[in-house]
Amino acid sequence: MGKITMVALRTVLVALLAGSLFVQTVMVALLADDMEGGVLADRRVPILLIVVLGIVTAQTVLVCVWRLVSMVRRGSVFSDGAFRYVHIVIGAFTAAAVLVFALGVVLAPGKAVAPGVVLLLGGVSLAVFAVALIVLVLRMLLAQAVAREVEATRMQTELAGVI
């Protein structure tokens, strides 16, 4: 990965993390105030909890991607240590999918939210879960690359012993 690409990616990650912290602190408080007397006032706590937890899942993914980028820079991404971060990313996307589905369930009763919105949230939940499955497939590719790296190192060691 080139230096410019690495700097650009880290800049984007920092901007996203800063934006998520702003949303988590300022915007969620404003949302809570807006919901106080509205039609969703009785569901305010679960909605706010789902929103905050959703932001935490996004922040978790951002931190794990930062760690993986650091491993790429050091040349150690094809190691067993990378699996920990990939597993966390898979878990975070799965949790996010469950949270989006839960938001749809919370919003479904009554006429406060149109049925199309609830259906849309179900589709978004499915899409986020698909991303978790894609990362799982990428994890399998990483496992193959790590196995090949280990095999190549073993063969180089044997060859060095023969020479």
Secondary structure, DSSP 8 states (H G I E B T S, - for coil): --HHHHHHHHHHHHHHHHHHHHIIIIIHHHHHHHHTTSTTGGGHHHHHHHHHHHHHHHHHHHHHHHHHHHHHHHT-SSSTHHHHHHHHHHHHHHHHHHHHHHHHHHH-SSSSS-HHHHHHHHHHHHHHHHHHHHHHHHHHHHHHHHHHHHHHHHHHHHHHHH-
